[in-house]
Amino acid sequence: MGSLFSHVAYGQSTFKRFVEVGRVVLVNDGPSAGKLAVIVEIIDHNRALIDGPTTSVPRQAFPYRNLILTPYTLANLPRAAGSGPLKKALEKAGVLEKWEQSGWAKKLAARQTRKNSSDFDRFQVQLAKKSRRDLVRKAYVKEKKASA
């Protein structure tokens, strides 16, 4: 009988996103909610110093429970780096462009678009879905008759 963790090699973890200096995070609470920032210093086991010079997130101490770790990191970022070097490192790594192309960011943008839509916008979506459904159904019936 094998070990419960036999699929994981000894000494290796399946966990990949760590709280570390240079980790890009998504702010989940407060006035900067929904914006990206970078951990520039670890204060203690509850808080980190974050800064988002390109996303207008002010440099501040922030609790980990209100941060979501993204898969992106800035390699070789020194501890407590200022906003200038941080901005250069962000632009060099192209993190914001990678974020915009990610499915996660697109899903958040779509959710925000739906949230901000008016009653008429929702009505137009309903009509578009209805016409698409009719086209798919007609094509299916036509295909079914052709194969029979």
Phi and psi in radians as a Rosetta constraint file:
Dihedral C 1 N 2 CA 2 C 2 CIRCULARHARMONIC -1.398 0.35
Dihedral N 2 CA 2 C 2 N 3 CIRCULARHARMONIC 2.887 0.35
Dihedral C 2 N 3 CA 3 C 3 CIRCULARHARMONIC -1.215 0.35
Dihedral N 3 CA 3 C 3 N 4 CIRCULARHARMONIC 2.737 0.35
Dihedral C 3 N 4 CA 4 C 4 CIRCULARHARMONIC -1.071 0.35
Dihedral N 4 CA 4 C 4 N 5 CIRCULARHARMONIC -0.614 0.35
Dihedral C 4 N 5 CA 5 C 5 CIRCULARHARMONIC -1.877 0.35
Dihedral N 5 CA 5 C 5 N 6 CIRCULARHARMONIC 0.587 0.35
Dihedral C 5 N 6 CA 6 C 6 CIRCULARHARMONIC -1.174 0.35
Dihedral N 6 CA 6 C 6 N 7 CIRCULARHARMONIC -0.393 0.35
Dihedral C 6 N 7 CA 7 C 7 CIRCULARHARMONIC -1.335 0.35
Dihedral N 7 CA 7 C 7 N 8 CIRCULARHARMONIC -0.283 0.35
Dihedral C 7 N 8 CA 8 C 8 CIRCULARHARMONIC -1.724 0.35
Dihedral N 8 CA 8 C 8 N 9 CIRCULARHARMONIC 2.213 0.35
Dihedral C 8 N 9 CA 9 C 9 CIRCULARHARMONIC -1.105 0.35
Dihedral N 9 CA 9 C 9 N 10 CIRCULARHARMONIC 2.596 0.35
Dihedral C 9 N 10 CA 10 C 10 CIRCULARHARMONIC -1.058 0.35
Dihedral N 10 CA 10 C 10 N 11 CIRCULARHARMONIC 2.252 0.35
Dihedral C 10 N 11 CA 11 C 11 CIRCULARHARMONIC 1.486 0.35
Dihedral N 11 CA 11 C 11 N 12 CIRCULARHARMONIC -0.026 0.35
Dihedral C 11 N 12 CA 12 C 12 CIRCULARHARMONIC -1.985 0.35
Dihedral N 12 CA 12 C 12 N 13 CIRCULARHARMONIC 2.468 0.35
Dihedral C 12 N 13 CA 13 C 13 CIRCULARHARMONIC -1.907 0.35
Dihedral N 13 CA 13 C 13 N 14 CIRCULARHARMONIC 2.634 0.35
Dihedral C 13 N 14 CA 14 C 14 CIRCULARHARMONIC -1.474 0.35
Dihedral N 14 CA 14 C 14 N 15 CIRCULARHARMONIC -0.211 0.35
Dihedral C 14 N 15 CA 15 C 15 CIRCULARHARMONIC -1.339 0.35
Dihedral N 15 CA 15 C 15 N 16 CIRCULARHARMONIC 2.279 0.35
Dihedral C 15 N 16 CA 16 C 16 CIRCULARHARMONIC -2.034 0.35
Dihedral N 16 CA 16 C 16 N 17 CIRCULARHARMONIC -0.443 0.35
Dihedral C 16 N 17 CA 17 C 17 CIRCULARHARMONIC -1.710 0.35
Dihedral N 17 CA 17 C 17 N 18 CIRCULARHARMONIC 1.915 0.35
Dihedral C 17 N 18 CA 18 C 18 CIRCULARHARMONIC -1.928 0.35
Dihedral N 18 CA 18 C 18 N 19 CIRCULARHARMONIC 2.654 0.35
Dihedral C 18 N 19 CA 19 C 19 CIRCULARHARMONIC -1.314 0.35
Dihedral N 19 CA 19 C 19 N 20 CIRCULARHARMONIC 1.996 0.35
Dihedral C 19 N 20 CA 20 C 20 CIRCULARHARMONIC -2.666 0.35
Dihedral N 20 CA 20 C 20 N 21 CIRCULARHARMONIC 2.760 0.35
Dihedral C 20 N 21 CA 21 C 21 CIRCULARHARMONIC -1.129 0.35
Dihedral N 21 CA 21 C 21 N 22 CIRCULARHARMONIC 2.224 0.35
Dihedral C 21 N 22 CA 22 C 22 CIRCULARHARMONIC 1.750 0.35
Dihedral N 22 CA 22 C 22 N 23 CIRCULARHARMONIC -0.104 0.35
Dihedral C 22 N 23 CA 23 C 23 CIRCULARHARMONIC -1.280 0.35
Dihedral N 23 CA 23 C 23 N 24 CIRCULARHARMONIC 2.258 0.35
Dihedral C 23 N 24 CA 24 C 24 CIRCULARHARMONIC -1.447 0.35
Dihedral N 24 CA 24 C 24 N 25 CIRCULARHARMONIC 2.283 0.35
Dihedral C 24 N 25 CA 25 C 25 CIRCULARHARMONIC -2.188 0.35
Dihedral N 25 CA 25 C 25 N 26 CIRCULARHARMONIC 2.721 0.35
Dihedral C 25 N 26 CA 26 C 26 CIRCULARHARMONIC -1.812 0.35
Dihedral N 26 CA 26 C 26 N 27 CIRCULARHARMONIC 2.110 0.35
Dihedral C 26 N 27 CA 27 C 27 CIRCULARHARMONIC -1.294 0.35
Dihedral N 27 CA 27 C 27 N 28 CIRCULARHARMONIC 2.280 0.35
Dihedral C 27 N 28 CA 28 C 28 CIRCULARHARMONIC -1.908 0.35
Dihedral N 28 CA 28 C 28 N 29 CIRCULARHARMONIC -0.070 0.35
Dihedral C 28 N 29 CA 29 C 29 CIRCULARHARMONIC -2.640 0.35
Dihedral N 29 CA 29 C 29 N 30 CIRCULARHARMONIC 2.779 0.35
Dihedral C 29 N 30 CA 30 C 30 CIRCULARHARMONIC 1.534 0.35
Dihedral N 30 CA 30 C 30 N 31 CIRCULARHARMONIC -2.996 0.35
Dihedral C 30 N 31 CA 31 C 31 CIRCULARHARMONIC -1.177 0.35
Dihedral N 31 CA 31 C 31 N 32 CIRCULARHARMONIC -0.354 0.35
Dihedral C 31 N 32 CA 32 C 32 CIRCULARHARMONIC -1.708 0.35
Dihedral N 32 CA 32 C 32 N 33 CIRCULARHARMONIC 0.284 0.35
Dihedral C 32 N 33 CA 33 C 33 CIRCULARHARMONIC -1.003 0.35
Dihedral N 33 CA 33 C 33 N 34 CIRCULARHARMONIC 2.365 0.35
Dihedral C 33 N 34 CA 34 C 34 CIRCULARHARMONIC 1.550 0.35
Dihedral N 34 CA 34 C 34 N 35 CIRCULARHARMONIC 0.025 0.35
Dihedral C 34 N 35 CA 35 C 35 CIRCULARHARMONIC -1.871 0.35
Dihedral N 35 CA 35 C 35 N 36 CIRCULARHARMONIC 2.738 0.35
Dihedral C 35 N 36 CA 36 C 36 CIRCULARHARMONIC -1.559 0.35
Dihedral N 36 CA 36 C 36 N 37 CIRCULARHARMONIC 2.542 0.35
Dihedral C 36 N 37 CA 37 C 37 CIRCULARHARMONIC -2.529 0.35
Dihedral N 37 CA 37 C 37 N 38 CIRCULARHARMONIC 3.068 0.35
Dihedral C 37 N 38 CA 38 C 38 CIRCULARHARMONIC -2.225 0.35
Dihedral N 38 CA 38 C 38 N 39 CIRCULARHARMONIC 2.415 0.35
Dihedral C 38 N 39 CA 39 C 39 CIRCULARHARMONIC -1.320 0.35
Dihedral N 39 CA 39 C 39 N 40 CIRCULARHARMONIC 2.069 0.35
Dihedral C 39 N 40 CA 40 C 40 CIRCULARHARMONIC -1.820 0.35
Dihedral N 40 CA 40 C 40 N 41 CIRCULARHARMONIC -0.332 0.35
Dihedral C 40 N 41 CA 41 C 41 CIRCULARHARMONIC -2.755 0.35
Dihedral N 41 CA 41 C 41 N 42 CIRCULARHARMONIC 2.504 0.35
Dihedral C 41 N 42 CA 42 C 42 CIRCULARHARMONIC -1.713 0.35
Dihedral N 42 CA 42 C 42 N 43 CIRCULARHARMONIC 2.094 0.35
Dihedral C 42 N 43 CA 43 C 43 CIRCULARHARMONIC -1.457 0.35
Dihedral N 43 CA 43 C 43 N 44 CIRCULARHARMONIC -1.023 0.35
Dihedral C 43 N 44 CA 44 C 44 CIRCULARHARMONIC -2.694 0.35
Dihedral N 44 CA 44 C 44 N 45 CIRCULARHARMONIC -2.855 0.35
Dihedral C 44 N 45 CA 45 C 45 CIRCULARHARMONIC -1.362 0.35
Dihedral N 45 CA 45 C 45 N 46 CIRCULARHARMONIC 0.003 0.35
Dihedral C 45 N 46 CA 46 C 46 CIRCULARHARMONIC -2.027 0.35
Dihedral N 46 CA 46 C 46 N 47 CIRCULARHARMONIC -0.398 0.35
Dihedral C 46 N 47 CA 47 C 47 CIRCULARHARMONIC -2.375 0.35
Dihedral N 47 CA 47 C 47 N 48 CIRCULARHARMONIC 2.688 0.35
Dihedral C 47 N 48 CA 48 C 48 CIRCULARHARMONIC -2.354 0.35
Dihedral N 48 CA 48 C 48 N 49 CIRCULARHARMONIC 2.728 0.35
Dihedral C 48 N 49 CA 49 C 49 CIRCULARHARMONIC -1.576 0.35
Dihedral N 49 CA 49 C 49 N 50 CIRCULARHARMONIC 2.098 0.35
Dihedral C 49 N 50 CA 50 C 50 CIRCULARHARMONIC -2.029 0.35
Dihedral N 50 CA 50 C 50 N 51 CIRCULARHARMONIC 2.758 0.35
Dihedral C 50 N 51 CA 51 C 51 CIRCULARHARMONIC -2.653 0.35
Dihedral N 51 CA 51 C 51 N 52 CIRCULARHARMONIC 2.439 0.35
Dihedral C 51 N 52 CA 52 C 52 CIRCULARHARMONIC -2.355 0.35
Dihedral N 52 CA 52 C 52 N 53 CIRCULARHARMONIC 1.342 0.35
Dihedral C 52 N 53 CA 53 C 53 CIRCULARHARMONIC -1.128 0.35
Dihedral N 53 CA 53 C 53 N 54 CIRCULARHARMONIC -0.457 0.35
Dihedral C 53 N 54 CA 54 C 54 CIRCULARHARMONIC -1.667 0.35
Dihedral N 54 CA 54 C 54 N 55 CIRCULARHARMONIC -0.209 0.35
Dihedral C 54 N 55 CA 55 C 55 CIRCULARHARMONIC -2.026 0.35
Dihedral N 55 CA 55 C 55 N 56 CIRCULARHARMONIC 0.244 0.35
Dihedral C 55 N 56 CA 56 C 56 CIRCULARHARMONIC 0.994 0.35
Dihedral N 56 CA 56 C 56 N 57 CIRCULARHARMONIC 0.621 0.35
Dihedral C 56 N 57 CA 57 C 57 CIRCULARHARMONIC -1.660 0.35
Dihedral N 57 CA 57 C 57 N 58 CIRCULARHARMONIC 2.055 0.35
Dihedral C 57 N 58 CA 58 C 58 CIRCULARHARMONIC -1.185 0.35
Dihedral N 58 CA 58 C 58 N 59 CIRCULARHARMONIC 2.699 0.35
Dihedral C 58 N 59 CA 59 C 59 CIRCULARHARMONIC -1.198 0.35
Dihedral N 59 CA 59 C 59 N 60 CIRCULARHARMONIC 2.129 0.35
Dihedral C 59 N 60 CA 60 C 60 CIRCULARHARMONIC -2.805 0.35
Dihedral N 60 CA 60 C 60 N 61 CIRCULARHARMONIC 2.765 0.35
Dihedral C 60 N 61 CA 61 C 61 CIRCULARHARMONIC -1.365 0.35
Dihedral N 61 CA 61 C 61 N 62 CIRCULARHARMONIC 2.366 0.35
Dihedral C 61 N 62 CA 62 C 62 CIRCULARHARMONIC -2.444 0.35
Dihedral N 62 CA 62 C 62 N 63 CIRCULARHARMONIC 2.391 0.35
Dihedral C 62 N 63 CA 63 C 63 CIRCULARHARMONIC -1.270 0.35
Dihedral N 63 CA 63 C 63 N 64 CIRCULARHARMONIC 2.523 0.35
Dihedral C 63 N 64 CA 64 C 64 CIRCULARHARMONIC -1.071 0.35
Dihedral N 64 CA 64 C 64 N 65 CIRCULARHARMONIC -0.557 0.35
Dihedral C 64 N 65 CA 65 C 65 CIRCULARHARMONIC -1.139 0.35
Dihedral N 65 CA 65 C 65 N 66 CIRCULARHARMONIC -0.279 0.35
Dihedral C 65 N 66 CA 66 C 66 CIRCULARHARMONIC -1.851 0.35
Dihedral N 66 CA 66 C 66 N 67 CIRCULARHARMONIC 0.267 0.35
Dihedral C 66 N 67 CA 67 C 67 CIRCULARHARMONIC -2.098 0.35
Dihedral N 67 CA 67 C 67 N 68 CIRCULARHARMONIC 2.512 0.35
Dihedral C 67 N 68 CA 68 C 68 CIRCULARHARMONIC -2.007 0.35
Dihedral N 68 CA 68 C 68 N 69 CIRCULARHARMONIC 2.163 0.35
Dihedral C 68 N 69 CA 69 C 69 CIRCULARHARMONIC -1.322 0.35
Dihedral N 69 CA 69 C 69 N 70 CIRCULARHARMONIC 2.261 0.35
Dihedral C 69 N 70 CA 70 C 70 CIRCULARHARMONIC -1.687 0.35
Dihedral N 70 CA 70 C 70 N 71 CIRCULARHARMONIC 2.922 0.35
Dihedral C 70 N 71 CA 71 C 71 CIRCULARHARMONIC -1.297 0.35
Dihedral N 71 CA 71 C 71 N 72 CIRCULARHARMONIC -0.039 0.35
Dihedral C 71 N 72 CA 72 C 72 CIRCULARHARMONIC -1.651 0.35
Dihedral N 72 CA 72 C 72 N 73 CIRCULARHARMONIC 2.455 0.35
Dihedral C 72 N 73 CA 73 C 73 CIRCULARHARMONIC -2.363 0.35
Dihedral N 73 CA 73 C 73 N 74 CIRCULARHARMONIC 2.737 0.35
Dihedral C 73 N 74 CA 74 C 74 CIRCULARHARMONIC -1.811 0.35
Dihedral N 74 CA 74 C 74 N 75 CIRCULARHARMONIC 1.921 0.35
Dihedral C 74 N 75 CA 75 C 75 CIRCULARHARMONIC -1.224 0.35
Dihedral N 75 CA 75 C 75 N 76 CIRCULARHARMONIC 2.515 0.35
Dihedral C 75 N 76 CA 76 C 76 CIRCULARHARMONIC 1.038 0.35
Dihedral N 76 CA 76 C 76 N 77 CIRCULARHARMONIC 0.532 0.35
Dihedral C 76 N 77 CA 77 C 77 CIRCULARHARMONIC -1.411 0.35
Dihedral N 77 CA 77 C 77 N 78 CIRCULARHARMONIC 2.157 0.35
Dihedral C 77 N 78 CA 78 C 78 CIRCULARHARMONIC -1.212 0.35
Dihedral N 78 CA 78 C 78 N 79 CIRCULARHARMONIC 2.693 0.35
Dihedral C 78 N 79 CA 79 C 79 CIRCULARHARMONIC -1.116 0.35
Dihedral N 79 CA 79 C 79 N 80 CIRCULARHARMONIC 2.484 0.35
Dihedral C 79 N 80 CA 80 C 80 CIRCULARHARMONIC 0.990 0.35
Dihedral N 80 CA 80 C 80 N 81 CIRCULARHARMONIC 0.639 0.35
Dihedral C 80 N 81 CA 81 C 81 CIRCULARHARMONIC -1.119 0.35
Dihedral N 81 CA 81 C 81 N 82 CIRCULARHARMONIC 2.507 0.35
Dihedral C 81 N 82 CA 82 C 82 CIRCULARHARMONIC -1.273 0.35
Dihedral N 82 CA 82 C 82 N 83 CIRCULARHARMONIC 3.023 0.35
Dihedral C 82 N 83 CA 83 C 83 CIRCULARHARMONIC -1.139 0.35
Dihedral N 83 CA 83 C 83 N 84 CIRCULARHARMONIC -0.591 0.35
Dihedral C 83 N 84 CA 84 C 84 CIRCULARHARMONIC -1.110 0.35
Dihedral N 84 CA 84 C 84 N 85 CIRCULARHARMONIC -1.014 0.35
Dihedral C 84 N 85 CA 85 C 85 CIRCULARHARMONIC -1.073 0.35
Dihedral N 85 CA 85 C 85 N 86 CIRCULARHARMONIC -0.584 0.35
Dihedral C 85 N 86 CA 86 C 86 CIRCULARHARMONIC -1.134 0.35
Dihedral N 86 CA 86 C 86 N 87 CIRCULARHARMONIC -0.747 0.35
Dihedral C 86 N 87 CA 87 C 87 CIRCULARHARMONIC -1.102 0.35
Dihedral N 87 CA 87 C 87 N 88 CIRCULARHARMONIC -0.731 0.35
Dihedral C 87 N 88 CA 88 C 88 CIRCULARHARMONIC -1.114 0.35
Dihedral N 88 CA 88 C 88 N 89 CIRCULARHARMONIC -0.738 0.35
Dihedral C 88 N 89 CA 89 C 89 CIRCULARHARMONIC -1.137 0.35
Dihedral N 89 CA 89 C 89 N 90 CIRCULARHARMONIC -0.675 0.35
Dihedral C 89 N 90 CA 90 C 90 CIRCULARHARMONIC -1.109 0.35
Dihedral N 90 CA 90 C 90 N 91 CIRCULARHARMONIC -0.786 0.35
Dihedral C 90 N 91 CA 91 C 91 CIRCULARHARMONIC -1.198 0.35
Dihedral N 91 CA 91 C 91 N 92 CIRCULARHARMONIC -0.652 0.35
Dihedral C 91 N 92 CA 92 C 92 CIRCULARHARMONIC -1.146 0.35
Dihedral N 92 CA 92 C 92 N 93 CIRCULARHARMONIC -0.730 0.35
Dihedral C 92 N 93 CA 93 C 93 CIRCULARHARMONIC -1.336 0.35
Dihedral N 93 CA 93 C 93 N 94 CIRCULARHARMONIC -0.322 0.35
Dihedral C 93 N 94 CA 94 C 94 CIRCULARHARMONIC 1.162 0.35
Dihedral N 94 CA 94 C 94 N 95 CIRCULARHARMONIC 0.594 0.35
Dihedral C 94 N 95 CA 95 C 95 CIRCULARHARMONIC -1.123 0.35
Dihedral N 95 CA 95 C 95 N 96 CIRCULARHARMONIC -0.737 0.35
Dihedral C 95 N 96 CA 96 C 96 CIRCULARHARMONIC -1.122 0.35
Dihedral N 96 CA 96 C 96 N 97 CIRCULARHARMONIC -0.644 0.35
Dihedral C 96 N 97 CA 97 C 97 CIRCULARHARMONIC -1.184 0.35
Dihedral N 97 CA 97 C 97 N 98 CIRCULARHARMONIC -0.751 0.35
Dihedral C 97 N 98 CA 98 C 98 CIRCULARHARMONIC -1.063 0.35
Dihedral N 98 CA 98 C 98 N 99 CIRCULARHARMONIC -0.710 0.35
Dihedral C 98 N 99 CA 99 C 99 CIRCULARHARMONIC -1.097 0.35
Dihedral N 99 CA 99 C 99 N 100 CIRCULARHARMONIC -0.791 0.35
Dihedral C 99 N 100 CA 100 C 100 CIRCULARHARMONIC -1.087 0.35
Dihedral N 100 CA 100 C 100 N 101 CIRCULARHARMONIC -0.534 0.35
Dihedral C 100 N 101 CA 101 C 101 CIRCULARHARMONIC -1.457 0.35
Dihedral N 101 CA 101 C 101 N 102 CIRCULARHARMONIC -0.212 0.35
Dihedral C 101 N 102 CA 102 C 102 CIRCULARHARMONIC -1.297 0.35
Dihedral N 102 CA 102 C 102 N 103 CIRCULARHARMONIC 2.642 0.35
Dihedral C 102 N 103 CA 103 C 103 CIRCULARHARMONIC -1.109 0.35
Dihedral N 103 CA 103 C 103 N 104 CIRCULARHARMONIC -0.578 0.35
Dihedral C 103 N 104 CA 104 C 104 CIRCULARHARMONIC -1.056 0.35
Dihedral N 104 CA 104 C 104 N 105 CIRCULARHARMONIC -0.848 0.35
Dihedral C 104 N 105 CA 105 C 105 CIRCULARHARMONIC -1.154 0.35
Dihedral N 105 CA 105 C 105 N 106 CIRCULARHARMONIC -0.683 0.35
Dihedral C 105 N 106 CA 106 C 106 CIRCULARHARMONIC -1.143 0.35
Dihedral N 106 CA 106 C 106 N 107 CIRCULARHARMONIC -0.657 0.35
Dihedral C 106 N 107 CA 107 C 107 CIRCULARHARMONIC -1.149 0.35
Dihedral N 107 CA 107 C 107 N 108 CIRCULARHARMONIC -0.728 0.35
Dihedral C 107 N 108 CA 108 C 108 CIRCULARHARMONIC -1.122 0.35
Dihedral N 108 CA 108 C 108 N 109 CIRCULARHARMONIC -0.699 0.35
Dihedral C 108 N 109 CA 109 C 109 CIRCULARHARMONIC -1.146 0.35
Dihedral N 109 CA 109 C 109 N 110 CIRCULARHARMONIC -0.707 0.35
Dihedral C 109 N 110 CA 110 C 110 CIRCULARHARMONIC -1.151 0.35
Dihedral N 110 CA 110 C 110 N 111 CIRCULARHARMONIC -0.697 0.35
Dihedral C 110 N 111 CA 111 C 111 CIRCULARHARMONIC -1.094 0.35
Dihedral N 111 CA 111 C 111 N 112 CIRCULARHARMONIC -0.707 0.35
Dihedral C 111 N 112 CA 112 C 112 CIRCULARHARMONIC -1.177 0.35
Dihedral N 112 CA 112 C 112 N 113 CIRCULARHARMONIC -0.668 0.35
Dihedral C 112 N 113 CA 113 C 113 CIRCULARHARMONIC -1.110 0.35
Dihedral N 113 CA 113 C 113 N 114 CIRCULARHARMONIC -0.775 0.35
Dihedral C 113 N 114 CA 114 C 114 CIRCULARHARMONIC -1.105 0.35
Dihedral N 114 CA 114 C 114 N 115 CIRCULARHARMONIC -0.676 0.35
Dihedral C 114 N 115 CA 115 C 115 CIRCULARHARMONIC -1.130 0.35
Dihedral N 115 CA 115 C 115 N 116 CIRCULARHARMONIC -0.634 0.35
Dihedral C 115 N 116 CA 116 C 116 CIRCULARHARMONIC -1.568 0.35
Dihedral N 116 CA 116 C 116 N 117 CIRCULARHARMONIC 0.007 0.35
Dihedral C 116 N 117 CA 117 C 117 CIRCULARHARMONIC -1.311 0.35
Dihedral N 117 CA 117 C 117 N 118 CIRCULARHARMONIC 2.612 0.35
Dihedral C 117 N 118 CA 118 C 118 CIRCULARHARMONIC -1.550 0.35
Dihedral N 118 CA 118 C 118 N 119 CIRCULARHARMONIC 3.076 0.35
Dihedral C 118 N 119 CA 119 C 119 CIRCULARHARMONIC -1.090 0.35
Dihedral N 119 CA 119 C 119 N 120 CIRCULARHARMONIC -0.710 0.35
Dihedral C 119 N 120 CA 120 C 120 CIRCULARHARMONIC -1.158 0.35
Dihedral N 120 CA 120 C 120 N 121 CIRCULARHARMONIC -0.663 0.35
Dihedral C 120 N 121 CA 121 C 121 CIRCULARHARMONIC -1.059 0.35
Dihedral N 121 CA 121 C 121 N 122 CIRCULARHARMONIC -0.768 0.35
Dihedral C 121 N 122 CA 122 C 122 CIRCULARHARMONIC -1.123 0.35
Dihedral N 122 CA 122 C 122 N 123 CIRCULARHARMONIC -0.639 0.35
Dihedral C 122 N 123 CA 123 C 123 CIRCULARHARMONIC -1.106 0.35
Dihedral N 123 CA 123 C 123 N 124 CIRCULARHARMONIC -0.754 0.35
Dihedral C 123 N 124 CA 124 C 124 CIRCULARHARMONIC -1.112 0.35
Dihedral N 124 CA 124 C 124 N 125 CIRCULARHARMONIC -0.677 0.35
Dihedral C 124 N 125 CA 125 C 125 CIRCULARHARMONIC -1.106 0.35
Dihedral N 125 CA 125 C 125 N 126 CIRCULARHARMONIC -0.714 0.35
Dihedral C 125 N 126 CA 126 C 126 CIRCULARHARMONIC -1.061 0.35
Dihedral N 126 CA 126 C 126 N 127 CIRCULARHARMONIC -0.783 0.35
Dihedral C 126 N 127 CA 127 C 127 CIRCULARHARMONIC -1.133 0.35
Dihedral N 127 CA 127 C 127 N 128 CIRCULARHARMONIC -0.713 0.35
Dihedral C 127 N 128 CA 128 C 128 CIRCULARHARMONIC -1.103 0.35
Dihedral N 128 CA 128 C 128 N 129 CIRCULARHARMONIC -0.747 0.35
Dihedral C 128 N 129 CA 129 C 129 CIRCULARHARMONIC -1.122 0.35
Dihedral N 129 CA 129 C 129 N 130 CIRCULARHARMONIC -0.680 0.35
Dihedral C 129 N 130 CA 130 C 130 CIRCULARHARMONIC -1.119 0.35
Dihedral N 130 CA 130 C 130 N 131 CIRCULARHARMONIC -0.797 0.35
Dihedral C 130 N 131 CA 131 C 131 CIRCULARHARMONIC -1.176 0.35
Dihedral N 131 CA 131 C 131 N 132 CIRCULARHARMONIC -0.640 0.35
Dihedral C 131 N 132 CA 132 C 132 CIRCULARHARMONIC -1.138 0.35
Dihedral N 132 CA 132 C 132 N 133 CIRCULARHARMONIC -0.750 0.35
Dihedral C 132 N 133 CA 133 C 133 CIRCULARHARMONIC -1.059 0.35
Dihedral N 133 CA 133 C 133 N 134 CIRCULARHARMONIC -0.724 0.35
Dihedral C 133 N 134 CA 134 C 134 CIRCULARHARMONIC -1.128 0.35
Dihedral N 134 CA 134 C 134 N 135 CIRCULARHARMONIC -0.742 0.35
Dihedral C 134 N 135 CA 135 C 135 CIRCULARHARMONIC -1.109 0.35
Dihedral N 135 CA 135 C 135 N 136 CIRCULARHARMONIC -0.752 0.35
Dihedral C 135 N 136 CA 136 C 136 CIRCULARHARMONIC -1.119 0.35
Dihedral N 136 CA 136 C 136 N 137 CIRCULARHARMONIC -0.753 0.35
Dihedral C 136 N 137 CA 137 C 137 CIRCULARHARMONIC -1.110 0.35
Dihedral N 137 CA 137 C 137 N 138 CIRCULARHARMONIC -0.760 0.35
Dihedral C 137 N 138 CA 138 C 138 CIRCULARHARMONIC -1.134 0.35
Dihedral N 138 CA 138 C 138 N 139 CIRCULARHARMONIC -0.702 0.35
Dihedral C 138 N 139 CA 139 C 139 CIRCULARHARMONIC -1.151 0.35
Dihedral N 139 CA 139 C 139 N 140 CIRCULARHARMONIC -0.657 0.35
Dihedral C 139 N 140 CA 140 C 140 CIRCULARHARMONIC -1.134 0.35
Dihedral N 140 CA 140 C 140 N 141 CIRCULARHARMONIC -0.793 0.35
Dihedral C 140 N 141 CA 141 C 141 CIRCULARHARMONIC -1.110 0.35
Dihedral N 141 CA 141 C 141 N 142 CIRCULARHARMONIC -0.747 0.35
Dihedral C 141 N 142 CA 142 C 142 CIRCULARHARMONIC -1.093 0.35
Dihedral N 142 CA 142 C 142 N 143 CIRCULARHARMONIC -0.751 0.35
Dihedral C 142 N 143 CA 143 C 143 CIRCULARHARMONIC -1.138 0.35
Dihedral N 143 CA 143 C 143 N 144 CIRCULARHARMONIC -0.674 0.35
Dihedral C 143 N 144 CA 144 C 144 CIRCULARHARMONIC -1.167 0.35
Dihedral N 144 CA 144 C 144 N 145 CIRCULARHARMONIC -0.706 0.35
Dihedral C 144 N 145 CA 145 C 145 CIRCULARHARMONIC -1.166 0.35
Dihedral N 145 CA 145 C 145 N 146 CIRCULARHARMONIC -0.667 0.35
Dihedral C 145 N 146 CA 146 C 146 CIRCULARHARMONIC -1.178 0.35
Dihedral N 146 CA 146 C 146 N 147 CIRCULARHARMONIC -0.620 0.35
Dihedral C 146 N 147 CA 147 C 147 CIRCULARHARMONIC -1.435 0.35
Dihedral N 147 CA 147 C 147 N 148 CIRCULARHARMONIC -0.292 0.35
